[in-house]
Amino acid sequence: MVPGASTAGRAIGRVVARRGVTLIQARLEREGWLFRRQDSGDTDFGVDAEIEVVQQNQVTGRLFKGQIKSRRTIDWTTGEAGVSVKARTLNLWHEIPLLTILFLVDVTTKKIFWTPALAHHAVSGQSRLSIKFEKGSDIHSDIQPLRSYLATWFSVSGRDTVLNEVPQFHRMFSELSTEVDHYDDPMEVHAELHDQFRLLYQHLLRLRLDLGLRNENIP
């Protein structure tokens, strides 16, 4: 190996990584979105950016995380390109409360491809996996599919969704409270009711949090 070749390669890689972050920042800011850098793009840890969707020049509070991988050129095989990541890194993206979108940038063509982190899963015991990007997902030419995906995500995960379910929640609570009255304290409920109670409990915790209430005293 030529002395210094490894160091030079890493330096070039960092330049490519930073260039990729700059390209995607410029593309998303062209939509009017707010792009906040959180990492230099040099590492596989954490996330590179937090992005807020802006509509009609109004901030929406709709945030998602962006993890950016950059290549000087992308090798495509049958319309797909893969990026190897550690399983623990993917698990980190899944644990982040906000949605994480993965981007792959070709810094030569300036094309930007995307895929949701939630669409990928590591097999048990697997230390690394390949994240697949589709060639047709380029937001440089068409960002509407990403917009649609985000709109759907925010519509089903937002605070209003839980609040709109209050009538159904109340009806379910009324039905189950009648069933509970049939049991003594030490008794377990029938198996067919167990999942309903679990769902009710989880919904109750989330509903209270969305209303600004605290849950530390909930049994």
Secondary structure by P-SEA (a helix, b strand, c coil): cccaaaaaaaaaaaaaaaaaaaaaaaaaaaacbbbbbcccccccccccbbbbbbcccccccbbbbbbbbbbcbbbbcccbbbbbbbaaaaaaaaacccbbbbbbbcccccbbbbbbcccccccccccbbbbbbbccccccccaaaaaaaaaaaaaaccaaaaaaaaaaaaaaaaaaaaaaaaccccccccccaaaaaaaaaaaaaaaaaaacccccccc
